[in-house]
Amino acid sequence: MLQPVAPGLWHQQHRFSMLGIGTSTRMTVVRLGDGTLWVHSPVPLAPDLRAQVRTLGDVAWIVAPNRYHHLYAGEWTAAFPAATLYGAPGLAARRPDLTVRPLGAVPEPAWACDLGQVFVEGLPMLNETVWCHYASRSLIVTDVVQYVSGHVPLSAVLYTSIMGVYRRVSVPNAIRLAIRDRAAFARSVQKILAWDFDRVVFAHNVILENNAHETVRRALEAVL
């Protein structure tokens, strides 16, 4: 079930195994100023979750924030046919079964008052968009910055240690190697760090509540 993070902000984790590595992914739900719901990186839509979501508001926007976090978008668009699906540039070609509007460089008018939006340039492997929920001062990030801590399977400890994100907020090593335009990436970093946030809602594992802005600044600037 959805768990509250801050007023108007909820999350739910979904645990699964990928290539034998135990991991998890997180969905984030924001109630916008007009009362509609914005769903980021959706997880499987169980009946009890669908019922709970309906009590919070009408799902108007479903977001697949990068080229990989889209697996359950079809379930959500089927359950909430009035919602519009936005996805990373290039996702429509990967998912021809879905009607996907590409995320742009600026926020859509429907959520611009509630959410800041930065497309991370120079990283076509992900084509990720990063967000800031202004009301709760929360950064919402998917894969470009990661942090794994706490009790996780040994397979995850080994993998995330290799990636450089076990017990450390960092840009994973595989993603560092995938940067194709460092100047463009640096411009995106500057935009992200211009936001005033004190929490990071990671799509994997934990939510960071302490010294968040400074920690993310060090992680991103280390790549540059």
N, C-alpha and C positions, 0 to 999 in steps of 0.2 A: 504494500500500500504506500501511497505518497506520504512523505514525511515533511513537515514544515521546516524551512530553513530560516525564513524571515517573513514579515508580512507581505503577502502577495507572491511568495516564492516557495516552491516545493520541489522535492526530488524523490526519485526511486532508483534503487540499484537493481540490476539484473546480473546474476552470476551465471557463468557458462565456461566451457572449455574450448580453447582454440588451439589446434595442433598439439593437443595434450597439455597445454598450459592453462591452469586455472586462473581465470580473470573475471572482471566485472565491467559493466558499462552503466552509466548513469543517465537517466532522463531528467531534464529540468523543466518545470512548468512555471510560467509567469502569468499572473493575472494583470492584464493591461489596464490602463486608466478607464477604458470604456466598459470594463467588466468581462471582456472576452479573454480566452486563454491562448497562450502562445506556448507550443510544445516543442522542446529542443531535444534532438537525438532520441526519438521514441524507442521504448522497450516493448516487449510483447504485451499485448492488450488482453489481460485476463478479465473475466466478467466483473470481478469485484473492483478491479482498477477502473474499468469503464464506468461503473456505477459511482465510484467516488469522484471521478473527474466531472461527471455530470452535475454533481452537487456544488462544484466550485464555479462553474460557468460554462459558456458555450465555447467549444474548441473552434477557433477561427483560423489559426495559423499552425502549420506543422513544418518543422525545419529539420532538414538533413544537413548538418553544418559542414561536412566535408565529404570527400569521395567514398568514404568507408562507412559512415554512420547513417545507413539508409535501410538496413535489413527489414525493419518492422514498419517502415513508413506506409506500406500498402495496407497493413491491418488498420492503421489509424485513418487513412483516407476512406477506407470502406466503412468504418464505423461512424465517421463524422464527414459525410459527403459534402456538407456545406463549407468545410474547411479548405483552405488553399495550401498546397504543398510547395515550399521553397527548398531548393537544394543547391549544392555546390555547382559552379560552372563545370560542365562536362558530365554531370550526373544523369541528365536526360538520355544521353547516348548509352549509358550503362544500364539504365532502367527504362527501357521503352514501354514497359507495362504500366508506368506511372505518368501522370501529367505533372511535370515539374517546372516551376518557374525558377530561373536562375537568380541566385542572390547577387546583388550588385555591390558597388563600392560604397553606397550610402544607404541608410536605413529606409525601409518602406514607410510612407507617411502614416500607415496604420499603427506602427509601433515606434516611430521616431521620438516621441515624447518620453517613452519609457525605457528604451533600449538603445545604447550606442552600438555601433556595428563597424568592424574593421575587417576587410578582406586581406588576408595575409599574402602579400605578393611575393613572387620569387620562389614559390614552393608548389609547383604544379602537381606534384605527387599527391598533395592533400587538397589544394584549393580550399583551404579552410577559412571560415569566417569566425571571428572572436567577438564576444558581446560583453556589454556592461549593463547590468540592471541598475539604473540610477538610484531608485528609491532605496534599495538595500545595499548599495555600494558593493555589488558583487560582480566579479569577473567570471564569465562563463566560457570555459575553454575546453576543447575536445581532445586533440592529439598533439598540437604543436608544443605544448608544455604539459609535463606529466609529473606525478608524484605518487609513489606507492609506499605505504607504510602500514604498520599494524600487522595483524595475523593474516598472512596470505600463504597459499600452498608453496611448497619448496620449489616447484617448477616455476612459479611466478617470481620467487625471490631470485632464482638464477637468471631468468630472462631479463627482468628489470634491472638487475645489477649490471648485466652486459650493456643494457641500453643507457645506464647511468642515471636512472630515476628511482632506484630503491633507496628509501629514506632520504631523498634529495629532490628538491624541485629543480627540474632541468628540462631543456629541450632534448628529447631522446637522440642518441647517437645516430640512429638510422635516419632520422629526420634532418639532422645537421648535414649529413652527407647528401641529402636530396635537395638542398637549397641550390637553385640554379642562378639566382640573381641576388647577390648579397646587398647591393645598394637598394633594391626594391624591398627586400626583407627588412632592411634597417629602417626604411620609411614607415613600414607597417608597425615595427616595434615602437617607434616614436609616438605614433598615434595611440597605441594601446597604453603606453605609459603616461600619456597625457590625461587619462581617466583618473578620477578619484575613487579608488576602491580599497576596501580593507578586508575582503573575503575573496577566495577563489573556489568556485565550484568546478572541480575537475570532472571530466567525463569518466575517469577511471579511478577507483579506489576511494580516496578521502576528499573531504572539504577542508580547506585551509582557512583558519579563522584568525591567526595571529601573524602580524608583521607581513601581511600578504603583498602589499605593493612593493616593498623593498625586496622581498624574496623573489618575486617575479621579475623585477628589474634586473637583479643579479643574474637570473637564469637566462634572460633574453640577451642582455648585453654581453654575456660570456661567449655567445655565438659570434658576436661581431668583433 
